Each structure stands twice: as C-alpha cells, then as structure tokens.
Amino acid sequence: MPTDPRPGLALISAMLLAGLPSSAQAQGGGDPVGAVVLGRWHYDGGGDWYANPSALPNLAAAVRERTAIPVAARERAVSLSDPALWDIPYLHAKMADRP
C-alpha cells in the first residue's frame, strides 16, 4: 500500500520557505519590520559603559545568521530611566570599573 506523500512535501516546503528572506523586510535595505533592538546600558559617573563596541554588532550578526529572529543592525544606548528601556528585550551591561 503506497504511503501518502503530502506530509513529506509539507515538510520540504516548510524547510525551503524558512530559508527565504522575510517578506517583512523594510524597503531600502533597512531593518526588518519588528526587528529586535539590542540595548547597551548607558550610565553616568564614569566607567566604560561603551567598552567593547563590537560585542553587540557581533551578537546581532550571529543571531541573524543562525536563527530566524529579525535583529536590528544597530544597537541602542539606554539609561535605566529611559522610557525606551521597556522596548529593549536584551540589555548589555558592563560593570563599572573600580579604582
């Protein structure tokens, strides 16, 4: 008795579609619509909150290459009192250096 080929075809179709660029891409080569923005905690009082400038761009590139999660190309610096903090799902924080 022959088996039904539809489940296999559905799986192959899903795999092929997963590899295609998202139709939610913004026009003009910008970030995808609804892209996750990575944040960097900005604090006053000295310290190197801005240290390791390549860390978040490298993380964003790795997430884009290895997953289907749309990640914005640029990070956003936010303070803990910034209302935009609640729009940032991932916040990178570097501990302040101590003298």
C-alpha positions in Angstrom: 0.0 0.0 0.0 1.6 3.4 -1.0 2.1 6.0 1.6 0.7 9.5 1.5 3.4 11.9 0.1 1.7 15.1 1.5 3.4 15.1 4.9 6.8 14.9 3.3 6.0 17.5 0.8 4.8 19.8 3.5 8.0 19.4 5.5 10.2 20.1 2.5 8.1 23.2 1.6 8.4 24.5 5.2 12.2 23.9 5.1 12.5 25.8 1.8 10.4 28.7 3.0 12.4 29.0 6.2 15.5 29.8 4.1 13.9 32.5 2.1 14.3 36.2 3.1 11.4 37.5 5.1 8.7 39.4 3.2 8.6 41.8 6.2 11.9 43.4 5.2 11.8 47.1 5.2 12.1 48.9 1.9 15.5 50.3 1.1 17.6 47.7 2.9 16.7 48.8 6.4 16.0 46.6 9.4 13.1 44.1 9.1 9.7 45.3 10.5 9.5 44.3 14.1 13.3 43.7 14.5 14.6 43.1 18.0 16.8 46.0 19.1 19.8 45.2 21.3 20.4 47.7 24.0 23.6 48.9 25.8 23.1 50.2 29.3 24.3 53.9 29.4 25.2 55.1 32.9 26.7 58.3 34.2 29.6 58.6 36.6 32.5 57.4 34.5 33.4 53.8 33.7 33.4 52.2 30.3 29.8 51.6 29.5 30.7 51.9 25.9 33.6 49.4 26.0 33.8 46.5 23.5 32.0 48.3 20.7 32.0 45.2 18.5 30.2 42.9 21.1 26.6 43.7 20.2 27.1 44.0 16.4 28.7 40.6 16.5 25.9 39.2 18.6 23.3 40.6 16.3 25.1 39.2 13.3 25.3 35.7 14.9 21.6 35.7 15.8 20.6 36.8 12.3 22.9 34.1 10.7 21.8 31.2 13.0 18.1 31.9 13.6 15.0 33.4 12.0 14.9 36.2 14.6 15.0 39.6 13.0 17.6 41.7 14.8 18.3 45.4 14.1 21.7 46.2 12.7 22.3 49.0 15.2 22.2 48.9 19.0 20.6 51.5 21.2 22.1 53.1 24.2 19.6 53.5 27.0 19.7 54.5 30.7 17.6 52.9 33.3 15.4 55.9 33.5 14.8 56.0 29.7 11.2 55.1 28.8 12.5 53.3 25.8 14.1 50.7 28.1 10.9 48.8 28.1 11.2 48.4 24.3 14.6 46.7 24.5 14.3 42.9 25.1 18.1 42.4 25.5 20.2 44.9 27.5 24.0 44.6 27.6 25.5 45.9 30.8 29.2 46.3 31.5 30.2 46.6 35.2 31.8 50.0 36.1 35.5 49.9 36.7 36.5 50.5 40.3 39.6 52.5 41.2 
